[in-house]
Amino acid sequence: MPEIRQNIITRQWVIIANERAQRPDEFRAGAKPPAALPAHDPACPFCPGNEAETPPEIHRFPAAGQWQVRVVPNKYAALAAEGELVRTTAGLKRTITGVGIHEVIVESPVHKATLARLGDAEVERVLETFLRRYHQVLADPRVEAITLFKNHGVAAGTSLVHPHSQLIGTPIIPGEVRERLETALRFYDDNGHCIFCLTLADEQRDAARVVDENEHFLAFIPFGALSPFHLWIFPKRHCASFGCVEGGELPSLARILRRVLRKLGDGLGDPDYNFAIRTAPKESEQVRYYHWYVSVVPRVSKLAGFELGSGMFINTALPEESAAFLREIEVP
């Protein structure tokens, strides 16, 4: 019989369609072999030698010589970097000038590279760049919230195959972020505990949905995962903001992120995916009730009429089976 589970953190209900459930390896059946890409594409604006084709860079590592990671403004930015924040209200119509920050983090000079197949040190450099830009962009008085994300593959929304991520700093707190904060605050008020910390402890104790773990992070498929192989990476130390990452935590995050992406790639045939760093906005960086984390969503299923009409998801993969499948995949 199907089971309806609640994702306690998002408060969303999801139908776990047991009778329609696919075995984990069946999600690989329709996968196409990844296209053979060159190490360098002369037509790619992100490849070395084509730096003049992008807006002037904001940051590069290392500062001299051949770069390994590079940050540039998005050429087709969703928000304008220049301008004042102005709010306007006319009856029921409210607007804010579209100012903010939209950047591209070029993750490697190698055109065919992927985060899953970079080395741990290379992934760590990318995350160091995330963290540097997070702090610098959040210092802009117009910016209230930052979203760091990656689109891998056409189904995930990417338009350029060269490995890159994006950062968007918005002058408002997005509705879903505020909703997650309010849900977490209500739980904290009722129970005196962070729901994320309790979920972390529960998943460690249960272990059925754990995919990978190291000293500082736990990767697991939530009990109420909204889609097949939807996966979260939680820091074990409570902190509301990605900006609080310190010491050995960044190398640990690089290792577990690379391993998780490699497991998904090897197990599911290099699926398209999105990942996002979900972090508290500027005004909530020190709260006790919220907990930053990484969300990874493989695009191995599609939304249909029921999801669009109800806002409720149908997951045809049992989270426990999906996690067991990924645990067994050996990563070099």
C-alpha positions as a printed Julia matrix, in Angstrom:
332×3 Matrix{Float64}:
  0.0    0.0     0.0
  1.31   3.51   -0.73
  2.45   5.55    2.24
  2.08   9.28    2.79
  5.06  10.67    4.68
  5.7   14.13    6.0
  9.01  15.89    5.59
  9.21  17.33    9.1
 11.52  20.19    8.08
  9.55  21.46    5.09
  6.15  20.35    6.51
  5.34  18.99    3.04
  3.53  15.67    2.56
  4.79  13.26   -0.08
  3.24  10.08   -1.48
  5.74   7.22   -1.38
  4.21   5.16   -4.18
  5.29   1.67   -3.06
  3.3   -0.13   -5.76
  4.8    2.06   -8.47
  8.23   2.14   -6.87
 11.19   1.55   -9.13
 14.28  -0.31   -8.02
 17.21   2.07   -7.63
 19.08   0.64  -10.62
 16.05   1.21  -12.88
 16.62   4.97  -12.72
 19.83   4.36  -14.64
 18.08   2.43  -17.42
 17.09   5.5   -19.44
 20.34   7.36  -18.88
 22.36   8.3   -21.93
 26.16   8.1   -21.83
 27.57  11.57  -21.17
 28.81  13.32  -24.27
 32.56  13.17  -24.82
 33.78  16.7   -24.19
 37.21  18.17  -24.96
 39.49  19.44  -22.23
 39.41  22.83  -23.95
 36.78  24.37  -26.22
 37.94  27.45  -28.17
 34.3   28.62  -28.42
 33.6   28.39  -24.68
 33.69  31.75  -22.84
 34.77  30.02  -19.62
 37.8   28.23  -21.08
 41.3   29.67  -20.53
 42.27  32.12  -23.24
 38.72  33.45  -23.55
 38.72  35.56  -20.41
 37.98  38.71  -22.43
 34.61  37.21  -23.44
 33.26  37.48  -19.89
 32.69  40.62  -17.81
 35.79  41.69  -15.82
 36.55  39.12  -13.18
 35.84  39.7    -9.51
 38.13  37.02   -8.1
 40.55  34.36   -9.24
 42.61  31.66   -7.57
 45.52  31.75   -7.62
 45.91  35.49   -8.04
 48.86  35.08  -10.46
 49.52  32.54  -13.18
 47.03  30.02  -14.55
 43.76  30.3   -12.67
 42.04  27.29  -11.13
 38.8   29.01  -10.0
 37.44  32.24  -11.37
 34.46  34.48  -10.44
 32.81  36.85  -12.92
 29.54  38.79  -12.99
 26.81  36.9   -14.84
 26.7   38.35  -18.35
 22.92  37.96  -18.34
 22.34  38.86  -14.7
 18.89  38.46  -13.17
 19.56  41.54  -10.98
 21.4   44.81  -11.57
 24.63  45.27   -9.62
 24.34  49.07   -9.8
 21.49  51.13   -8.41
 19.66  52.03   -5.22
 17.12  49.93   -3.4
 13.73  51.63   -3.75
 10.38  50.23   -2.59
  7.15  51.35   -4.22
  3.57  50.67   -3.17
  0.55  51.58   -5.29
 -2.6   50.08   -3.82
 -2.11  46.3    -3.9
  0.89  46.55   -6.19
  4.31  46.42   -4.55
  7.66  46.61   -6.31
 11.33  46.84   -5.43
 14.04  47.96   -7.81
 15.77  44.88   -9.17
 19.16  45.45   -7.61
 21.37  42.71   -6.3
 24.34  40.52   -7.16
 24.49  37.7    -9.72
 27.84  35.98  -10.18
 29.25  32.91  -11.9
 31.89  30.74  -10.22
 33.91  28.93  -12.9
 34.95  25.79  -11.05
 37.83  24.58  -13.2
 39.82  25.62  -16.29
 39.13  22.14  -17.74
 36.09  22.22  -20.03
 35.11  18.58  -19.47
 35.62  18.56  -15.7
 32.82  17.87  -13.21
 32.77  18.39   -9.45
 32.22  14.65   -9.01
 35.5   13.86  -10.77
 37.69  16.66   -9.45
 40.04  15.95   -6.58
 39.1   16.81   -3.0
 41.54  19.75   -2.97
 40.02  21.13   -6.18
 36.47  20.9    -4.79
 37.72  22.55   -1.61
 39.02  25.5    -3.66
 35.57  25.9    -5.2
 33.96  25.89   -1.75
 36.55  28.36   -0.44
 35.51  30.65   -3.27
 31.84  30.16   -2.35
 32.63  31.15    1.22
 34.74  34.18    0.24
 32.09  35.53   -2.08
 29.33  34.75    0.43
 30.95  37.02    3.03
 31.79  39.77    0.55
 28.36  39.87   -1.1
 26.48  39.72    2.21
 28.37  42.84    3.26
 26.46  44.77    0.57
 23.77  46.69    2.51
 21.26  46.04   -0.29
 21.58  42.25    0.01
 19.35  40.39    2.49
 19.83  36.79    1.37
 22.23  34.72   -0.72
 21.55  31.63   -2.77
 24.52  29.54   -3.92
 23.57  26.89   -6.45
 24.69  24.68   -9.3
 22.75  23.46  -12.34
 24.29  20.37  -13.94
 22.77  19.3   -17.24
 20.03  20.55  -19.52
 17.18  19.15  -17.39
 18.6   21.08  -14.43
 18.63  24.36  -16.33
 22.23  24.78  -17.44
 23.06  26.49  -20.73
 26.87  26.12  -20.72
 28.53  22.76  -20.07
 31.79  24.18  -18.7
 31.67  23.46  -14.93
 30.29  26.45  -13.07
 28.06  27.45  -10.17
 26.19  30.66   -9.43
 25.58  33.07   -6.58
 22.59  35.41   -6.37
 22.27  38.01   -3.63
 18.71  39.34   -3.4
 17.38  42.5    -1.73
 14.52  40.51   -0.2
 14.26  37.18    1.63
 12.72  34.66   -0.8
  9.34  33.34    0.31
 10.44  29.72    0.65
 13.42  30.7     2.79
 11.2   32.74    5.1
  8.68  29.89    5.27
 11.41  27.42    6.3
 12.6   29.85    8.95
  9.1   30.33   10.34
  8.45  26.57   10.4
 11.73  25.98   12.25
 10.96  28.79   14.71
  7.53  27.35   15.52
  9.09  23.97   16.23
 11.74  25.57   18.43
  9.11  27.53   20.36
  7.06  24.36   20.91
  9.91  21.98   21.73
 12.96  24.02   22.71
 15.16  22.25   20.15
 16.4   22.85   16.61
 14.42  20.57   14.27
 17.49  20.2    12.04
 19.67  19.01   14.92
 16.99  16.53   16.0
 16.64  15.27   12.42
 20.41  14.86   12.19
 20.51  12.8    15.39
 17.51  10.71   14.31
 19.02   9.91   10.91
 22.33   8.95   12.51
 20.53   6.69   14.96
 18.31   5.07   12.33
 21.09   4.84    9.7
 18.68   3.39    7.09
 18.77   6.51    4.95
 22.4    7.54    5.52
 24.45   7.67    2.31
 27.81   8.92    3.6
 29.33  10.45    6.72
 32.55  12.0     7.95
 33.74  13.9    11.01
 31.79  17.07   10.26
 28.93  16.14    7.89
 26.16  13.61    7.33
 24.64  12.9     3.9
 21.23  11.24    3.89
 18.01  10.86    1.95
 15.2   12.36    4.05
 12.42  10.13    5.38
  9.98  12.27    3.4
 12.17  12.85    0.33
 10.1   14.74   -2.23
 11.69  13.08   -5.27
 13.9   10.07   -6.07
 17.39  10.32   -4.56
 16.72  13.82   -3.2
 19.59  14.13   -0.75
 20.67  16.45    2.05
 24.11  17.12    3.53
 23.89  18.43    7.11
 26.75  19.91    9.13
 27.01  18.2    12.52
 27.79  21.49   14.27
 24.76  23.69   14.67
 24.94  26.99   12.82
 22.29  28.86   10.87
 24.6   30.34    8.25
 26.94  28.85    5.66
 29.2   31.73    6.59
 30.09  30.07    9.9
 32.04  27.22    8.26
 35.46  27.03    9.87
 38.68  25.04   10.25
 38.56  21.47    9.06
 34.9   21.69    8.11
 35.55  22.97    4.59
 37.79  20.02    3.56
 35.2   17.67    5.08
 32.43  19.32    3.09
 34.5   19.07   -0.08
 35.07  15.34    0.49
 31.48  14.44    1.21
 30.05  16.6    -1.59
 32.43  15.09   -4.14
 31.67  11.56   -2.89
 27.91  12.07   -2.98
 28.01  13.53   -6.5
 30.28  10.68   -7.65
 27.94   8.08   -6.15
 24.97   9.66   -7.92
 26.94   9.89  -11.17
 28.2    6.32  -11.11
 24.98   4.83   -9.76
 22.47   6.69  -11.93
 24.41   7.24  -15.13
 25.52  10.85  -14.65
 22.05  12.36  -14.11
 21.35  16.04  -14.43
 21.06  17.6   -10.98
 20.74  20.79   -8.99
 22.35  21.53   -5.7
 21.84  24.53   -3.48
 23.27  25.72   -0.2
 20.29  26.56    1.99
 21.39  29.15    4.51
 19.78  31.69    6.8
 19.43  35.25    5.5
 21.49  38.11    6.9
 19.01  38.98    9.66
 18.95  35.39   11.0
 22.61  34.34   10.88
 22.87  33.71   14.63
 19.5   32.11   15.41
 19.31  28.89   17.4
 16.42  27.34   15.5
 17.78  27.18   11.93
 20.58  25.08   10.47
 22.28  25.54    7.07
 22.64  22.55    4.76
 23.23  21.43    1.17
 20.34  20.07   -0.91
 21.12  17.85   -3.92
 18.26  17.01   -6.31
 18.93  14.58   -9.2
 16.59  15.2   -12.14
 15.54  11.58  -12.62
 11.78  12.21  -12.5
  9.42  14.85  -13.83
  6.7   16.98  -12.32
  3.26  16.24  -13.75
 -0.28  17.49  -13.37
 -0.84  16.2    -9.84
  2.28  17.92   -8.48
  1.48  21.16  -10.26
 -2.16  21.07   -9.23
 -1.72  20.04   -5.6
  1.79  21.1    -4.64
  2.22  17.55   -3.33
  4.87  15.2    -4.68
  4.81  11.53   -5.66
  8.1    9.77   -5.03
  8.5    6.44   -6.83
 11.73   5.54   -5.04
 11.79   4.29   -1.46
 14.26   6.5     0.45
 15.66   3.55    2.4
 16.33   1.53   -0.78
 17.84   4.53   -2.55
 20.21   5.2     0.35
 21.25   1.54    0.56
 21.94   1.54   -3.19
 24.16   4.64   -2.97
 25.99   3.38    0.14
 27.18   0.35   -1.79
 28.77   2.38   -4.57
 32.52   2.55   -4.04
 34.11   5.93   -4.63
 37.84   6.24   -5.43
